[in-house]
């Protein structure tokens, strides 16, 4: 990874921690552009749409993070979503001048051991309670 890619990756991880885990919306403005483009079907448009959607008890855990050019991809888990299951996600973010400007995601409900045809957990080393 280039130095810029490493900086972008760290900015995204720090931003996710700030918004989803610490719920510091004022500080999160330093990570998300005011012109943020949201491609997720589950989140209203713009930075404020994302901020309004973040539940007070939502928690994000990251498993894998990688960067290529101006893109950062995260594989993680959201818990306390207000839905019956945790979400396992792939988030793709475009970073410009140290701020997230665009986002795409793929979201799956986390499977139990009984539901996993492959026999492996979707996140981490153990199956989630289901």
DRENNUSE-587811 format. One line per field, with one value per atom (N, C-alpha, C, CB): chain; x, y, z. Coordinates in steps of 0.02 Angstrom, whole numbers. Glycine has a CB too. Example, Ala and Ser with C-alpha at 12.3 -4.5 7.8 and 13.67 -1.06 7.14 Angstrom:
<nodes>
unit	(A;A;A;A;A;A;A;A)
c1	(660;615;660;565;642;684;645;704)
c2	(-284;-225;-165;-224;-112;-53;2;-30)
c3	(390;390;390;452;354;357;394;286)
</nodes>
This chain:
<nodes>
unit	(A;A;A;A;A;A;A;A;A;A;A;A;A;A;A;A;A;A;A;A;A;A;A;A;A;A;A;A;A;A;A;A;A;A;A;A;A;A;A;A;A;A;A;A;A;A;A;A;A;A;A;A;A;A;A;A;A;A;A;A;A;A;A;A;A;A;A;A;A;A;A;A;A;A;A;A;A;A;A;A;A;A;A;A;A;A;A;A;A;A;A;A;A;A;A;A;A;A;A;A;A;A;A;A;A;A;A;A;A;A;A;A;A;A;A;A;A;A;A;A;A;A;A;A;A;A;A;A;A;A;A;A;A;A;A;A;A;A;A;A;A;A;A;A;A;A;A;A;A;A;A;A;A;A;A;A;A;A;A;A;A;A;A;A;A;A;A;A;A;A;A;A;A;A;A;A;A;A;A;A;A;A;A;A;A;A;A;A;A;A;A;A;A;A;A;A;A;A;A;A;A;A;A;A;A;A;A;A;A;A;A;A;A;A;A;A;A;A;A;A;A;A;A;A;A;A;A;A;A;A;A;A;A;A;A;A;A;A;A;A;A;A;A;A;A;A;A;A;A;A;A;A;A;A;A;A;A;A;A;A;A;A;A;A;A;A;A;A;A;A;A;A;A;A;A;A;A;A;A;A;A;A;A;A;A;A;A;A;A;A;A;A;A;A;A;A;A;A;A;A;A;A;A;A;A;A;A;A;A;A;A;A;A;A;A;A;A;A;A;A;A;A;A;A;A;A;A;A;A;A;A;A;A;A;A;A;A;A;A;A;A;A;A;A;A;A;A;A;A;A;A;A;A;A;A;A;A;A;A;A;A;A;A;A;A;A;A;A;A;A;A;A;A;A;A;A;A;A;A;A;A;A;A;A;A;A;A;A;A;A;A;A;A;A;A;A;A;A;A;A;A;A;A;A;A;A;A;A;A;A;A;A;A;A;A;A;A;A;A;A;A;A;A;A;A;A;A;A;A;A;A;A;A;A;A;A;A;A;A;A;A;A;A;A;A;A;A;A;A;A;A;A;A;A;A;A;A;A;A;A;A;A;A;A;A;A;A;A;A;A;A;A;A;A;A;A;A;A;A;A;A;A;A;A;A;A;A;A;A;A;A;A;A;A;A;A;A;A;A;A;A;A;A;A;A;A;A;A;A;A;A;A;A;A;A;A;A;A;A;A)
c1	(42;0;44;-47;20;55;41;35;80;68;-2;122;-24;-91;-145;-101;-136;-185;-188;-168;-131;-130;-166;-58;-155;-189;-264;-162;-285;-357;-388;-368;-354;-380;-388;-332;-338;-342;-396;-275;-405;-459;-527;-455;-538;-602;-614;-606;-564;-571;-584;-509;-548;-558;-628;-505;-650;-717;-772;-727;-766;-815;-817;-800;-759;-756;-790;-683;-775;-802;-878;-772;-905;-977;-1015;-991;-997;-1039;-1029;-1025;-970;-957;-956;-891;-927;-924;-984;-860;-1018;-1077;-1058;-1134;-998;-975;-989;-899;-1051;-1073;-1035;-1148;-1017;-980;-911;-973;-875;-810;-816;-775;-871;-881;-885;-944;-904;-906;-838;-934;-784;-716;-697;-666;-736;-722;-766;-730;-828;-876;-885;-943;-880;-890;-962;-871;-970;-1037;-1072;-1035;-1035;-1063;-1063;-1022;-1065;-1063;-1119;-1069;-1101;-1149;-1159;-1124;-1221;-1240;-1274;-1286;-1245;-1275;-1314;-1221;-1311;-1347;-1422;-1325;-1458;-1532;-1563;-1561;-1525;-1552;-1539;-1523;-1504;-1484;-1507;-1407;-1538;-1558;-1498;-1597;-1509;-1453;-1413;-1478;-1349;-1306;-1278;-1343;-1232;-1200;-1251;-1145;-1297;-1347;-1394;-1387;-1409;-1450;-1417;-1463;-1352;-1315;-1316;-1243;-1300;-1297;-1365;-1274;-1419;-1486;-1503;-1538;-1474;-1489;-1452;-1473;-1398;-1356;-1392;-1287;-1407;-1442;-1394;-1470;-1422;-1382;-1342;-1426;-1368;-1334;-1300;-1382;-1300;-1267;-1192;-1280;-1164;-1092;-1062;-1082;-1002;-966;-902;-950;-889;-827;-796;-838;-732;-699;-657;-655;-658;-617;-561;-661;-577;-529;-537;-537;-481;-482;-427;-473;-443;-392;-406;-392;-353;-360;-325;-330;-354;-325;-344;-350;-294;-309;-349;-346;-404;-446;-503;-475;-501;-553;-528;-579;-572;-559;-617;-552;-601;-652;-645;-646;-701;-704;-749;-728;-728;-772;-784;-740;-847;-861;-929;-856;-944;-1008;-1039;-1000;-1103;-1143;-1189;-1184;-1187;-1233;-1277;-1194;-1330;-1380;-1411;-1348;-1429;-1456;-1530;-1444;-1563;-1635;-1670;-1658;-1631;-1657;-1641;-1626;-1674;-1663;-1591;-1709;-1554;-1486;-1435;-1484;-1373;-1318;-1312;-1251;-1281;-1266;-1192;-1288;-1174;-1106;-1103;-1084;-1056;-1056;-988;-1076;-993;-935;-953;-921;-912;-922;-865;-925;-882;-834;-842;-843;-787;-790;-737;-780;-757;-710;-689;-741;-623;-595;-559;-545;-575;-543;-522;-591;-459;-433;-448;-461;-443;-451;-523;-414;-571;-641;-679;-675;-725;-766;-816;-801;-816;-859;-913;-818;-904;-951;-949;-936;-1006;-1012;-1059;-1036;-1036;-1077;-1071;-1053;-1123;-1117;-1154;-1144;-1135;-1170;-1182;-1129;-1244;-1263;-1297;-1311;-1275;-1307;-1324;-1261;-1379;-1392;-1342;-1466;-1316;-1266;-1299;-1231;-1272;-1300;-1277;-1281;-1321;-1304;-1266;-1368;-1239;-1205;-1252;-1175;-1314;-1362;-1379;-1426;-1374;-1390;-1331;-1416;-1272;-1212;-1198;-1151;-1213;-1201;-1126;-1231;-1085;-1013;-981;-980;-1017;-992;-944;-959;-938;-893;-931;-835;-910;-943;-931;-919;-977;-971;-924;-1039;-914;-873;-836;-917;-772;-732;-724;-765;-708;-693;-749;-632;-804;-859;-925;-858;-975;-1041;-1075;-1083;-1116;-1156;-1214;-1183;-1239;-1299;-1357;-1313;-1396;-1454;-1511;-1437)
c2	(-59;0;62;0;112;176;212;220;263;303;334;358;358;388;336;420;275;222;205;160;202;188;243;181;305;362;358;429;342;336;280;322;223;167;186;106;218;238;290;265;336;387;353;438;304;270;231;222;194;157;205;115;260;309;340;365;353;381;334;399;270;221;216;152;216;214;276;208;333;397;399;455;379;384;326;387;265;208;185;151;192;167;222;130;279;334;381;374;380;424;498;406;515;585;616;589;641;666;728;681;770;830;812;876;767;746;707;702;671;631;675;589;738;784;793;852;782;787;728;792;674;614;607;553;633;628;696;600;698;759;784;748;850;878;863;954;840;820;744;853;708;635;604;610;556;520;451;517;434;371;326;383;268;220;164;190;160;108;120;106;67;72;80;10;69;71;136;15;183;245;304;247;354;414;450;462;494;525;574;562;581;631;613;694;656;645;648;698;696;701;641;766;615;554;496;536;489;437;450;433;510;527;516;599;533;524;450;559;408;337;297;308;324;288;281;324;219;206;218;134;237;252;192;276;131;73;31;29;56;21;16;58;-43;-55;-84;-103;-59;-84;-119;-27;-179;-215;-228;-284;-214;-225;-289;-165;-327;-387;-377;-447;-347;-338;-268;-392;-236;-171;-169;-113;-142;-136;-73;-199;-49;12;3;72;34;35;102;-26;143;209;250;204;279;319;279;378;212;169;130;120;124;84;34;128;-29;-81;-111;-136;-116;-145;-206;-92;-258;-315;-311;-385;-304;-294;-320;-222;-308;-329;-271;-392;-261;-213;-252;-165;-237;-268;-213;-306;-235;-189;-145;-144;-178;-143;-127;-183;-157;-152;-206;-84;-250;-306;-370;-308;-425;-487;-514;-540;-498;-525;-469;-570;-484;-440;-436;-463;-383;-377;-388;-309;-429;-435;-396;-511;-350;-303;-299;-235;-280;-256;-184;-301;-139;-68;-44;-26;-8;21;96;-5;131;203;236;223;291;332;390;357;401;452;504;420;567;623;674;656;693;742;722;811;657;633;628;677;636;631;582;701;546;499;538;448;525;563;520;596;452;409;340;404;305;241;193;252;129;73;18;48;-25;-81;-142;-60;-199;-262;-287;-315;-304;-321;-390;-267;-432;-497;-505;-556;-538;-558;-612;-583;-608;-656;-724;-632;-776;-843;-879;-884;-921;-965;-1026;-987;-1067;-1128;-1174;-1164;-1180;-1224;-1200;-1228;-1135;-1107;-1106;-1037;-1118;-1112;-1177;-1093;-1178;-1238;-1253;-1231;-1202;-1212;-1231;-1150;-1222;-1241;-1192;-1306;-1132;-1082;-1018;-1067;-984;-921;-867;-896;-821;-767;-712;-737;-709;-656;-685;-595;-676;-700;-775;-678;-801;-872;-913;-880;-881;-917;-894;-906;-936;-919;-872;-981;-827;-783;-823;-723;-800;-830;-816;-803;-866;-857;-900;-872)
c3	(0;0;0;61;-35;-35;31;-95;45;106;105;113;46;41;54;-28;27;39;113;-2;147;219;257;244;237;271;260;245;198;184;226;109;229;267;341;261;370;440;452;463;405;411;413;352;370;368;433;307;456;519;577;533;579;633;627;629;567;557;580;485;562;584;660;553;692;765;795;789;767;792;786;754;728;717;747;643;730;749;820;703;848;915;968;917;952;1001;996;993;939;926;934;975;912;915;846;933;839;774;752;777;800;783;755;845;789;765;699;818;690;629;567;635;575;518;487;540;526;500;455;558;458;419;358;463;361;306;273;331;208;170;175;97;175;174;107;186;57;-9;-17;-65;37;39;-3;112;-45;-88;-59;-162;-45;-13;-64;49;-78;-126;-91;-170;-25;12;7;86;-6;-9;60;-43;113;181;218;221;185;219;177;230;209;172;143;218;93;59;103;-1;84;115;183;121;204;270;326;282;323;377;376;370;317;313;349;240;340;376;450;350;470;542;575;552;541;569;576;524;534;533;587;465;612;660;727;670;745;808;867;809;923;982;1006;1038;997;1023;968;1061;906;851;864;784;852;863;800;924;782;724;746;674;717;727;658;766;651;587;590;569;535;529;478;509;421;368;339;312;325;293;240;345;182;129;89;83;56;17;-50;54;-101;-168;-199;-212;-213;-240;-190;-307;-213;-168;-137;-206;-143;-116;-55;-170;-5;54;60;119;72;81;151;27;185;252;252;303;287;302;377;280;396;467;487;484;551;579;617;625;605;643;689;596;753;801;831;857;865;893;838;946;783;725;731;663;780;784;743;759;712;674;713;602;697;734;731;709;678;669;662;608;681;664;589;697;564;493;482;466;434;410;345;401;339;284;248;308;186;148;131;82;155;141;97;207;44;-1;2;-74;19;27;-16;101;-48;-86;-42;-154;-39;6;-37;58;-25;-59;-6;-112;-7;41;113;27;128;196;221;242;176;196;151;194;182;143;102;190;36;-9;-42;-62;-39;-73;-40;-149;-39;-4;-40;68;-43;-67;-14;-139;-10;37;13;105;42;34;105;-11;120;189;189;220;237;247;321;223;335;404;423;413;484;506;518;571;488;492;556;430;581;637;609;676;655;633;595;694;619;586;515;628;503;437;389;446;413;372;335;415;271;231;226;161;229;224;290;198;345;410;443;405;415;443;460;393;513;530;477;598;471;423;448;409;514;544;603;565;605;662;663;727;722;729;759;771;778;810;781;886;782;759;808;748;781;822;852;782;908;936;890;1008;875;832;854;759)
</nodes>
